[in-house]
């Protein structure tokens, strides 16, 4: 889809940054990261069972496709499960995966609320 006009969260200048990066380096690097996920189980084995100890929060978009990667399961249901000092979560309505680009003001508001609670 070639949206005209561009959505408010991305300008033609923003898009050109991505175009230039992919023209310079191609898609292989970014795609290979997803292809290598199974390697993480071996490479990161020492992290198994450990928790995130620093204060943490979860900010995400209601329409993020990651949320439904596993049919019948909401992957946002327990965002603090691996954290020992979880401060809460904010799900921004009508926003997808890139919350900081699609809703920068709402993302910053959520961050400010968490930071004030520290």
C-alpha positions as CSV (number, residue, x, y, z in Angstrom):
1,X,0.0,0.0,0.0
2,X,1.3,3.5,-0.9
3,X,-0.7,5.7,1.4
4,X,-1.4,9.2,0.2
5,X,-1.1,11.2,2.3
6,X,1.4,9.4,4.6
7,X,0.0,8.6,8.1
8,X,0.8,11.1,10.8
9,X,3.3,8.8,12.5
10,X,5.5,8.5,9.4
11,X,6.7,11.0,6.9
12,X,8.4,10.5,3.5
13,X,11.6,11.6,5.2
14,X,11.1,8.8,7.9
15,X,10.5,6.3,5.2
16,X,13.6,7.3,3.3
17,X,15.7,6.5,6.4
18,X,14.5,2.9,6.2
19,X,14.8,2.8,2.4
20,X,18.4,4.0,2.6
21,X,19.3,1.5,5.3
22,X,17.8,-1.5,3.4
23,X,19.4,-0.3,0.1
24,X,22.8,-0.2,1.9
25,X,22.5,-3.5,3.8
26,X,19.7,-5.4,2.3
27,X,17.0,-7.5,4.1
28,X,19.2,-10.4,4.9
29,X,20.5,-9.1,8.3
30,X,17.1,-8.1,9.7
31,X,15.5,-11.3,8.5
32,X,18.3,-13.6,9.7
33,X,17.7,-12.4,13.2
34,X,14.2,-14.1,13.1
35,X,15.7,-17.2,11.4
36,X,18.2,-17.5,14.3
37,X,15.7,-17.5,17.2
38,X,16.1,-21.2,17.9
39,X,19.8,-20.6,18.5
40,X,18.9,-18.4,21.4
41,X,17.8,-21.4,23.4
42,X,21.4,-22.7,23.4
43,X,23.2,-19.3,23.4
44,X,21.1,-17.9,26.3
45,X,20.7,-21.0,28.4
46,X,22.3,-19.4,31.4
47,X,19.3,-16.9,31.5
48,X,16.8,-19.7,31.9
49,X,14.7,-19.2,35.0
50,X,16.1,-15.8,35.8
51,X,14.0,-12.7,36.3
52,X,14.4,-9.0,35.3
53,X,15.2,-7.4,38.6
54,X,15.2,-3.7,37.7
55,X,11.9,-1.7,37.8
56,X,10.0,-2.5,34.6
57,X,6.8,-1.7,32.8
58,X,5.1,-2.9,29.6
59,X,3.7,-0.5,27.0
60,X,2.2,-1.9,23.8
61,X,-0.4,-1.4,21.2
62,X,-3.9,-3.0,21.3
63,X,-3.6,-4.0,17.6
64,X,-0.1,-5.5,17.7
65,X,-0.1,-8.7,15.7
66,X,2.4,-10.2,18.1
67,X,-0.4,-10.3,20.6
68,X,-2.1,-13.1,18.7
69,X,0.9,-15.1,17.4
70,X,-0.4,-18.1,19.3
71,X,-4.1,-18.8,18.4
72,X,-6.3,-18.6,21.5
73,X,-3.6,-17.0,23.7
74,X,-3.2,-13.4,24.5
75,X,0.5,-12.9,24.7
76,X,-0.1,-9.6,26.6
77,X,-2.0,-11.4,29.4
78,X,0.9,-11.6,31.9
79,X,3.6,-9.0,30.8
80,X,5.3,-8.9,34.2
81,X,5.6,-12.7,34.7
82,X,9.4,-12.6,34.4
83,X,9.9,-9.4,36.5
84,X,10.5,-9.0,40.2
85,X,9.7,-5.3,40.3
86,X,6.9,-4.9,37.7
87,X,5.2,-1.5,37.8
88,X,2.3,-2.2,35.4
89,X,1.3,-2.1,31.8
90,X,-0.4,0.2,29.4
91,X,-2.1,-1.0,26.3
92,X,-2.6,1.9,23.9
93,X,-5.9,1.5,22.0
94,X,-6.0,1.5,18.2
95,X,-2.2,1.2,17.9
96,X,-0.1,-1.6,16.4
97,X,3.4,-2.9,17.0
98,X,5.4,0.3,16.8
99,X,3.8,2.3,19.6
100,X,6.6,4.9,19.9
101,X,6.1,5.8,16.2
102,X,2.4,5.4,15.9
103,X,1.5,7.1,19.2
104,X,4.5,9.0,20.5
105,X,2.6,11.3,22.9
106,X,0.6,8.4,24.5
107,X,3.8,6.3,24.8
108,X,5.6,9.2,26.5
109,X,2.7,9.8,28.8
110,X,2.7,6.1,29.8
111,X,6.5,6.3,30.3
112,X,6.2,9.4,32.4
113,X,3.6,7.7,34.7
114,X,5.9,4.8,35.3
115,X,9.0,7.0,35.8
116,X,7.1,9.1,38.4
117,X,6.2,6.0,40.3
118,X,9.9,5.0,40.7
